[in-house]
Amino acid sequence: MSATARLKHFGWGREGEGLTAEEQAFVLSRAEARFGAALKESASAPRLDEIKLHAPRVTPPASLPFCTSEHYDRAAHTYGKSYPDLARGIARDYANAPDVVAYPRDEHEVAAVLDWAGSADATVTPFGGGSSVCGGVEPHRGTHKGAVTIDLRDMGKVKEVDKTSRAALIEGGTYGPSLEAQLRAHGLTLRHFPQSFEYSTLGGWIATRGGGHFATLYTHIDDFVESLRTVTPQGVMESRRLPGSGAGPSPDRMMIGSEGILGIITQAWMRLQDRPTFRAGGAVRFKDFFAAARAVRAVSQAGLYPSNCRILDPAEAFNTGAADGSVAIMVLAFESADHDVEPWMKRARECCADHGGTPEASGADAHLAGAAGAWRNAFIRMPYAMERLILRGVINDTFETAITWDRFEQFHDAIKSATERAIVDATGRKGQVTCRFTHVYPDGPAPYFTFHALGEQGKLGAQWLAIKSAALDAVIANGGTVTHHHAVGRDHRPWYDRQRPPLFAEALRAAKKALDPQGLLNPGVLIDP
């Protein structure tokens, strides 16, 4: 349906993409050192011709020629990119493949799919770029007759640019690179760069309340939404385009983070920025992670608002090649399209020095060199590693949360200990748990944990679930959020139910009933209809 290279039916990115030989050797060497064992492939990725799919249970009418039930399209839209998705892919389990994949080219065709799905009693799952890591795009049919997936990849245009207000009207299926390329001609940028930037869409970012490039101030896509237009089974809902409003609960905020259960986000007016021309950045070394965290708190509470202010604990820094494992690393950067940022960088380095931080060389291109550059490269390439390591029985995944500063150190230790115990309980051997910050606020950080375990083929999904469940039990018990920017999906749903106020759940169900009375949109995500 699209001229671009196809997304893989298994694994991260597009067909033909993956780790280089050098990158794979580095990742494997770190993993073998971690577990003290040679790691040989004990499973294989599923070839497309090995995947068996059930016969389609619903058939679209001839009036919807942009719908297909071709084998690749159905297989590639069965799962997102989470660890359990890969585990089921290795097992050749594609039982939940959609019956039909729709590639609408405009809003009228989106509405036509919803109308047909309603008459055919088929669930509808919005796909975005399919980069969900929390079970958010897998079709669930339940008691309905069929399952349809909607992919907006052919709705990828920047339709209008308002340079005066610095905003643009952008279609929901626009992928990150295309969005930025279209804005570049106007000297503007959205500057929202999640790790999935190349393989995710504006509509997906909004529906999942995705986090992006900025570690402070503009941390979530919410901050850039000026107005939204959403197609629901009951009609179109569009908010007024305004810089701000105090007129009751925001209709935009109801759709931001709704994860496809209320409607399909077809376009949005987004707040933009001039492209930055002033930059300063670099890395700062600390003797331990908590010292680095105290420096982050000082920077965030000073109102400096760096674009990057992430810290890696010593093990995380070692695993990514940013350091030798003896120090924690802060990756610090400022940028502006208007003014020199060196005074802000100077003050941030002073905050770091107050907590024992020792800076590496800084400057306009320092984020591309040294520890900061090593981390940046590892961060971008990290998702490709999972699909290689799982074939060797390695369980590696992440979870992110947020907590206030007064509770952070105790919270960190409790989560790390609970996850380490769960790894031993699930696999019978020690693993590793590391931590970094992805985003920071004056009142608290967003810690991002990574766990590594050596599992057993055939049991990887169950072992992963035991570890992740224990970790999230600890997160909720210690007052954190089940997710800071990865969304809820189905994987996080049990803990979201514990975090969310019961009366809010009732209000959300009422909104769902008003907009989707048949309960067809992404059932099982956020609430049960």
Phi and psi in degrees as a GROMACS rama.xvg file:
@    title "Ramachandran Plot"
@    xaxis  label "Phi"
@    yaxis  label "Psi"
@TYPE xy
-123.825  151.685  SER-2
-78.2496  -17.2854  ALA-3
-75.5594  163  THR-4
-58.5045  145.841  ALA-5
-71.3926  145.614  ARG-6
-65.5029  148.241  LEU-7
-62.5337  147.93  LYS-8
-81.5171  -14.078  HIS-9
-145.956  123.93  PHE-10
99.6705  -179.583  GLY-11
-89.0943  140.11  TRP-12
87.2212  -158.192  GLY-13
-102.58  164.004  ARG-14
-57.8278  134.593  GLU-15
91.3056  -7.5438  GLY-16
-97.7765  153.113  GLU-17
168.473  -173.064  GLY-18
-65.3232  143.389  LEU-19
-71.7269  167.501  THR-20
-59.7204  -39.3647  ALA-21
-66.0373  -44.0976  GLU-22
-63.797  -42.1602  GLU-23
-64.6347  -39.8057  GLN-24
-63.5345  -39.5729  ALA-25
-64.3375  -49.1361  PHE-26
-60.7726  -43.6667  VAL-27
-67.4414  -39.0354  LEU-28
-64.7212  -40.1376  SER-29
-64.4648  -42.2188  ARG-30
-67.1403  -41.9809  ALA-31
-67.1019  -36.6411  GLU-32
-66.0718  -37.0712  ALA-33
-64.4955  -42.3004  ARG-34
-99.2227  -6.71352  PHE-35
64.0422  36.1816  GLY-36
-153.3  150.463  ALA-37
-72.5231  136.494  ALA-38
-112.117  106.813  LEU-39
-102.073  150.315  LYS-40
-64.6433  127.87  GLU-41
-120.806  8.17156  SER-42
-153.301  172.672  ALA-43
-134.244  150.861  SER-44
-70.42  144.65  ALA-45
-72.9801  127.209  PRO-46
-73.0755  153.617  ARG-47
-58.6387  -37.2158  LEU-48
-76.1502  -8.04015  ASP-49
-88.9928  -13.804  GLU-50
-85.476  120.82  ILE-51
-99.9774  127.658  LYS-52
-116.467  147.095  LEU-53
-67.1951  155.79  HIS-54
-65.5211  143.406  ALA-55
-57.1115  135.439  PRO-56
-96.3019  -13.0924  ARG-57
-133.797  151.337  VAL-58
-127.306  123.744  THR-59
-71.1012  152.162  PRO-60
-72.6729  164.136  PRO-61
-62.5702  -20.3  ALA-62
-73.3251  -5.16358  SER-63
-118.735  67.4546  LEU-64
-68.9299  -10.8813  PRO-65
-87.3941  7.39665  PHE-66
-99.1175  147.917  CYS-67
-144.715  153.834  THR-68
-123.056  28.183  SER-69
-64.682  151.192  GLU-70
-58.9301  -50.5039  HIS-71
-59.2126  -47.4718  TYR-72
-60.3162  -41.7574  ASP-73
-68.8136  -43.693  ARG-74
-64.6626  -43.0166  ALA-75
-71.626  -15.9346  ALA-76
-107.592  16.7747  HIS-77
-80.9326  -40.427  THR-78
-128.604  163.677  TYR-79
-90.4267  -140.501  GLY-80
-125.557  27.861  LYS-81
-81.9035  167.459  SER-82
-60.6676  -48.047  TYR-83
-63.8943  -28.4891  PRO-84
-61.586  -44.6256  ASP-85
-64.5431  -40.4508  LEU-86
-62.1318  -41.3082  ALA-87
-71.6941  -31.8178  ARG-88
-63.5157  -43.2281  GLY-89
-60.0633  -35.4982  ILE-90
-78.3638  0.741405  ALA-91
60.3161  34.0221  ARG-92
-97.9805  100.137  ASP-93
-121.389  38.4433  TYR-94
-64.0045  -27.1303  ALA-95
-96.9282  21.294  ASN-96
-58.5839  142.835  ALA-97
-66.7057  153.55  PRO-98
-76.6747  -34.2367  ASP-99
-140.796  141.315  VAL-100
-115.495  126.019  VAL-101
-105.57  134.411  ALA-102
-118.501  71.2394  TYR-103
-64.1007  149.993  PRO-104
-105.946  -9.0482  ARG-105
-158.789  176.02  ASP-106
-64.5684  -34.4943  GLU-107
-62.5508  -37.789  HIS-108
-72.3405  -32.0186  GLU-109
-60.3626  -48.0287  VAL-110
-61.9683  -37.7224  ALA-111
-64.4617  -38.2429  ALA-112
-64.5756  -44.1509  VAL-113
-62.3735  -40.6525  LEU-114
-62.8935  -47.1395  ASP-115
-64.5986  -43.1477  TRP-116
-59.6417  -39.6204  ALA-117
-61.9022  -42.6588  GLY-118
-72.531  -27.4367  SER-119
-91.9738  -1.74986  ALA-120
56.852  51.3609  ASP-121
-116.774  136.51  ALA-122
-70.285  159.048  THR-123
-129.667  123.245  VAL-124
-116.331  115.291  THR-125
-70.9194  137.111  PRO-126
-104.386  -27.8872  PHE-127
57.538  -128.876  GLY-128
-99.0932  2.7801  GLY-129
73.4035  18.186  GLY-130
-91.7498  12.4947  SER-131
-55.3965  135.026  SER-132
-113.66  22.7743  VAL-133
-140.484  27.0339  CYS-134
71.7422  34.2567  GLY-135
-92.1285  -11.0557  GLY-136
-122.495  1.90719  VAL-137
-72.7186  125.458  GLU-138
-66.1405  133.58  PRO-139
-122.303  118.76  HIS-140
-86.3321  -34.7546  ARG-141
59.0975  -128.125  GLY-142
-91.1227  1.82358  THR-143
-81.3784  165.555  HIS-144
-74.2581  -39.6237  LYS-145
-145.06  -177.682  GLY-146
-140.474  129.124  ALA-147
-120.377  137.87  VAL-148
-109.907  134.686  THR-149
-106.24  123.952  ILE-150
-118.674  116.964  ASP-151
-91.7842  23.3711  LEU-152
-59.2251  -24.0863  ARG-153
-90.0387  8.5059  ASP-154
-116.365  73.9734  MET-155
-125.891  38.4447  GLY-156
-108.96  145.65  LYS-157
-85.1351  108.232  VAL-158
-84.7701  -28.5565  LYS-159
-158.094  142.784  GLU-160
-124.772  127.648  VAL-161
-108.704  94.4002  ASP-162
-70.5364  -28.3799  LYS-163
-63.8233  -47.0373  THR-164
-89.259  -7.23631  SER-165
59.1452  63.9531  ARG-166
-150.417  162.199  ALA-167
-145.977  147.931  ALA-168
-94.1436  118.172  LEU-169
-128.272  136.469  ILE-170
-72.8732  150.177  GLU-171
-66.6525  -22.7738  GLY-172
-90.461  10.9219  GLY-173
-75.1492  121.486  THR-174
-74.9422  155.364  TYR-175
-51.0474  -55.25  GLY-176
-60.3238  -40.0014  PRO-177
-66.2207  -40.0375  SER-178
-58.6802  -49.6626  LEU-179
-67.452  -36.5219  GLU-180
-63.8689  -39.7448  ALA-181
-70.6456  -31.93  GLN-182
-79.4789  -24.8501  LEU-183
-59.958  -35.3994  ARG-184
-62.5177  -21.7966  ALA-185
-98.2376  2.47662  HIS-186
72.7951  20.6467  GLY-187
-120.229  164.745  LEU-188
-152.468  145.182  THR-189
-79.0586  -34.4805  LEU-190
57.1751  44.585  ARG-191
-115.445  104.053  HIS-192
-120.765  80.5303  PHE-193
-69.0958  166.79  PRO-194
-57.6661  -30.2077  GLN-195
-88.3997  14.1648  SER-196
-43.5744  -46.7347  PHE-197
-68.6184  -24.4894  GLU-198
-125.118  31.3054  TYR-199
-143.728  164.379  SER-200
-120.675  162.244  THR-201
-57.5033  -45.6446  LEU-202
-61.4677  -37.5034  GLY-203
-67.277  -40.0795  GLY-204
-60.167  -42.979  TRP-205
-70.9613  -44.0641  ILE-206
-64.238  -26.9692  ALA-207
-105.411  4.9943  THR-208
52.1383  48.5592  ARG-209
-64.0437  148.032  GLY-210
-93.3029  154.792  GLY-211
-136.022  -144.866  GLY-212
-61.6415  -42.2661  HIS-213
-80.4079  125.41  PHE-214
-79.0412  -19.425  ALA-215
-135.504  163.811  THR-216
65.1095  -75.9528  LEU-217
-98.8438  69.5585  TYR-218
-82.6776  -31.2839  THR-219
-119.002  161.314  HIS-220
-60.9453  -25.4159  ILE-221
-48.2613  -40.2608  ASP-222
-65.9289  -17.7968  ASP-223
-104.929  -7.11255  PHE-224
-80.0878  121.337  VAL-225
-96.2037  -39.9475  GLU-226
-161.857  159.767  SER-227
-129.873  150.949  LEU-228
-127.131  124.725  ARG-229
-130.329  133.483  THR-230
-95.9862  122.51  VAL-231
-115.233  165.626  THR-232
-60.5286  -18.7107  PRO-233
-100.896  2.6871  GLN-234
132.953  -173.985  GLY-235
-95.5104  137.685  VAL-236
-122.267  124.75  MET-237
-132.525  132.139  GLU-238
-90.7979  158.908  SER-239
-74.3042  140.398  ARG-240
-80.7363  113.188  ARG-241
-146.441  151.519  LEU-242
-72.56  -20.6309  PRO-243
-176.833  158.95  GLY-244
-158.706  146.049  SER-245
-112.923  20.6296  GLY-246
-84.7664  78.0609  ALA-247
70.7916  -174.629  GLY-248
-57.4525  140.985  PRO-249
-79.197  125.4  SER-250
-63.095  -31.9187  PRO-251
-62.8101  -44.4885  ASP-252
-66.0273  -24.7454  ARG-253
-70.3898  -32.8692  MET-254
-86.0534  -33.6365  MET-255
-66.4654  118.848  ILE-256
89.5822  4.94619  GLY-257
-78.7837  -8.3482  SER-258
55.0212  34.3483  GLU-259
80.2624  8.8491  GLY-260
-90.625  -11.3058  ILE-261
-113.054  -20.6549  LEU-262
169.93  178.625  GLY-263
-106.9  118.899  ILE-264
-76.1628  110.532  ILE-265
-95.2029  -29.6561  THR-266
-161.81  160.871  GLN-267
-151.159  141.521  ALA-268
-82.3376  124.603  TRP-269
-118.764  137.628  MET-270
-73.5212  132.363  ARG-271
-114.591  178.182  LEU-272
-137.356  156.04  GLN-273
-66.5007  149.391  ASP-274
-69.1696  132.622  ARG-275
-66.6193  141.853  PRO-276
-123.154  -17.6529  THR-277
-108.417  128.538  PHE-278
-140.558  148.669  ARG-279
-149.363  139.854  ALA-280
-167.673  177.113  GLY-281
159.562  -174.347  GLY-282
-113.682  152.52  ALA-283
-128.446  133.944  VAL-284
-99.212  141.705  ARG-285
-131.367  153.575  PHE-286
-69.119  -28.3273  LYS-287
-153.998  169.285  ASP-288
-67.4898  -40.544  PHE-289
-68.5774  -33.2263  PHE-290
-63.504  -41.048  ALA-291
-63.8719  -39.5593  ALA-292
-64.1734  -38.5069  ALA-293
-66.3058  -34.5433  ARG-294
-67.2711  -39.424  ALA-295
-60.203  -43.7993  VAL-296
-60.5866  -42.6649  ARG-297
-62.1312  -42.5862  ALA-298
-65.9675  -44.5432  VAL-299
-68.0961  -35.2509  SER-300
-83.5575  -7.85786  GLN-301
-82.4238  -7.47722  ALA-302
72.4108  28.708  GLY-303
-84.0321  -28.9232  LEU-304
52.5569  61.8831  TYR-305
-65.8674  150.732  PRO-306
-71.0739  -30.3768  SER-307
-133.213  131.428  ASN-308
-154.502  60.1058  CYS-309
-103.04  144.665  ARG-310
-121.897  148.865  ILE-311
-121.39  133.273  LEU-312
-71.7726  166.88  ASP-313
-55.0836  -41.0407  PRO-314
-68.8245  -40.2736  ALA-315
-63.7973  -42.5195  GLU-316
-61.1893  -39.9648  ALA-317
-67.2158  -44.8457  PHE-318
-61.591  -28.2712  ASN-319
-98.906  0.257036  THR-320
81.2728  11.0704  GLY-321
-81.8431  -20.244  ALA-322
-161.25  179.742  ALA-323
-93.995  6.02958  ASP-324
95.4082  -0.403297  GLY-325
-101.426  -9.82904  SER-326
-137.597  154.674  VAL-327
-87.8657  152.579  ALA-328
-123.299  134.092  ILE-329
-105.908  131.226  MET-330
-102.446  115.869  VAL-331
-124.273  134.458  LEU-332
-155.624  148.398  ALA-333
-128.299  153.792  PHE-334
-152.982  154.725  GLU-335
-161.195  149.604  SER-336
-94.656  -2.39121  ALA-337
-117.844  -35.6232  ASP-338
-147.516  159.024  HIS-339
-61.4045  132.506  ASP-340
-103.122  3.38188  VAL-341
-59.6497  -37.1785  GLU-342
-60.1642  -36.0216  PRO-343
-70.2341  -39.9416  TRP-344
-63.8207  -41.2575  MET-345
-60.7548  -45.1905  LYS-346
-67.0009  -38.3009  ARG-347
-63.9414  -40.3436  ALA-348
-64.3862  -33.8546  ARG-349
-64.5905  -41.1607  GLU-350
-60.9007  -41.5286  CYS-351
-65.1307  -41.8593  CYS-352
-62.2187  -33.456  ALA-353
-60.8405  -21.2408  ASP-354
-116.481  24.4987  HIS-355
84.0262  14.0853  GLY-356
-77.2238  138.217  GLY-357
-117.3  113.834  THR-358
-78.2561  146.295  PRO-359
-81.0879  178.05  GLU-360
-58.7891  141.469  ALA-361
-122.987  166.634  SER-362
158.283  -174.089  GLY-363
-62.5007  -34.6751  ALA-364
-110.012  15.0039  ASP-365
-67.063  -23.1884  ALA-366
-70.0046  -10.4883  HIS-367
-100.674  -0.168263  LEU-368
-129.398  168.335  ALA-369
59.6503  -149.837  GLY-370
-62.3751  -39.0177  ALA-371
-63.0181  -42.5318  ALA-372
-67.1863  -40.7706  GLY-373
-61.5117  -44.3046  ALA-374
-63.6368  -44.4997  TRP-375
-57.3722  -46.9379  ARG-376
-64.7836  -42.5156  ASN-377
-64.3042  -40.2215  ALA-378
-60.3678  -44.7544  PHE-379
-68.3645  -37.4603  ILE-380
-91.251  -10.7492  ARG-381
-52.5082  -43.9501  MET-382
-60.4347  -25.9606  PRO-383
-69.4057  -22.3879  TYR-384
-70.6595  -34.1825  ALA-385
-59.16  -42.1692  MET-386
-69.4066  -19.9157  GLU-387
-86.749  -40.5055  ARG-388
-72.0412  -33.4511  LEU-389
-63.8606  -27.8981  ILE-390
-68.1497  -16.2303  LEU-391
-104.693  12.2386  ARG-392
82.0387  11.6617  GLY-393
-84.6907  132.385  VAL-394
-102.592  110.316  ILE-395
-136.565  126.808  ASN-396
-153.435  175.747  ASP-397
-133.119  161.261  THR-398
-150.288  145.942  PHE-399
-128.179  153.549  GLU-400
-150.816  -169.943  THR-401
-151.606  150.275  ALA-402
-155.547  154.727  ILE-403
-75.3392  156.933  THR-404
-59.6119  -36.6907  TRP-405
-65.0947  -21.8758  ASP-406
-106.945  -3.21642  ARG-407
-60.1882  -51.6504  PHE-408
-62.7839  -44.1476  GLU-409
-65.6586  -40.1714  GLN-410
-60.3583  -48.9807  PHE-411
-55.524  -48.556  HIS-412
-65.7069  -37.9457  ASP-413
-66.0678  -43.1542  ALA-414
-67.8175  -44.8682  ILE-415
-62.8861  -43.5299  LYS-416
-64.677  -43.2423  SER-417
-63.4399  -39.1425  ALA-418
-71.5264  -39.7653  THR-419
-62.0888  -42.5968  GLU-420
-63.0232  -40.3052  ARG-421
-64.9255  -36.049  ALA-422
-61.8958  -45.2715  ILE-423
-64.0105  -43.9886  VAL-424
-63.39  -37.439  ASP-425
-82.3528  -32.4532  ALA-426
-118.05  -13.3811  THR-427
82.0352  6.61805  GLY-428
-148.35  159.366  ARG-429
-69.6272  149.925  LYS-430
-126.688  -147.293  GLY-431
-146.016  141.968  GLN-432
-128.431  125.931  VAL-433
-121.034  167.718  THR-434
-142.308  145.02  CYS-435
-142.161  166.991  ARG-436
-100.646  138.012  PHE-437
-102.111  -40.2381  THR-438
-139.173  152.856  HIS-439
-138.114  150.597  VAL-440
-131.561  160.396  TYR-441
-57.8312  -27.0382  PRO-442
-102.128  -0.509276  ASP-443
168.181  165.551  GLY-444
-100.807  169.744  PRO-445
-111.882  90.3851  ALA-446
-71.3082  140.555  PRO-447
-124.575  112.182  TYR-448
-99.1711  142.432  PHE-449
-121.064  132.5  THR-450
-120.629  143.935  PHE-451
-125.493  129.223  HIS-452
-144.842  157.156  ALA-453
-106.855  111.801  LEU-454
-105.373  -160.783  GLY-455
-129.608  127.079  GLU-456
-55.6259  140.011  GLN-457
92.1764  -18.9964  GLY-458
-121.924  2.56376  LYS-459
-59.8097  -41.5039  LEU-460
-62.8642  -43.477  GLY-461
-68.6545  -39.762  ALA-462
-66.4009  -42.6472  GLN-463
-57.2966  -45.6848  TRP-464
-63.1792  -39.3578  LEU-465
-63.2998  -42.5673  ALA-466
-68.7656  -48.7852  ILE-467
-64.5093  -37.8244  LYS-468
-63.8802  -44.5473  SER-469
-63.5725  -39.2211  ALA-470
-63.8664  -46.3713  ALA-471
-73.1903  -30.2264  LEU-472
-56.5574  -44.4133  ASP-473
-68.1125  -38.2611  ALA-474
-59.1615  -49.5095  VAL-475
-68.1659  -41.9428  ILE-476
-63.2403  -28.2377  ALA-477
-100.811  13.793  ASN-478
90.5284  8.38045  GLY-479
-86.8823  -179.528  GLY-480
-98.6433  147.316  THR-481
-68.6953  -21.6537  VAL-482
-156.478  140.931  THR-483
-98.566  -36.7822  HIS-484
-153.678  6.12187  HIS-485
-95.4114  -1.49007  HIS-486
79.7007  175.614  ALA-487
-94.9432  -53.2087  VAL-488
57.366  -150.634  GLY-489
-97.2877  -26.6782  ARG-490
-64.9981  -35.7483  ASP-491
-98.0062  0.0343816  HIS-492
-56.5542  -45.5261  ARG-493
-58.6259  -34.7923  PRO-494
-82.9586  -31.2728  TRP-495
-62.1237  -38.6745  TYR-496
-60.8564  -33.2089  ASP-497
-79.6686  -30.0888  ARG-498
-79.2884  -36.7478  GLN-499
-77.3864  136.081  ARG-500
-61.6276  135.675  PRO-501
-56.1505  -40.1791  PRO-502
-66.5586  -30.9319  LEU-503
-67.2127  -36.452  PHE-504
-60.2288  -40.6184  ALA-505
-64.9566  -40.4839  GLU-506
-63.927  -39.1066  ALA-507
-67.3479  -38.7618  LEU-508
-63.2377  -37.2499  ARG-509
-65.8998  -40.9113  ALA-510
-63.9638  -41.0567  ALA-511
-60.7527  -43.9428  LYS-512
-64.8623  -36.44  LYS-513
-69.9072  -38.2277  ALA-514
-94.6536  -26.0655  LEU-515
-140.603  68.1933  ASP-516
-61.1309  -25.2734  PRO-517
-84.7274  -6.44198  GLN-518
64.7307  40.013  GLY-519
-91.147  -24.3156  LEU-520
-83.0913  113.995  LEU-521
43.1494  56.6377  ASN-522
-60.288  142.307  PRO-523
92.551  -8.89287  GLY-524
-93.8046  132.546  VAL-525
69.1203  -51.9572  LEU-526
-143.38  166.201  ILE-527
-98.2438  129.23  ASP-528
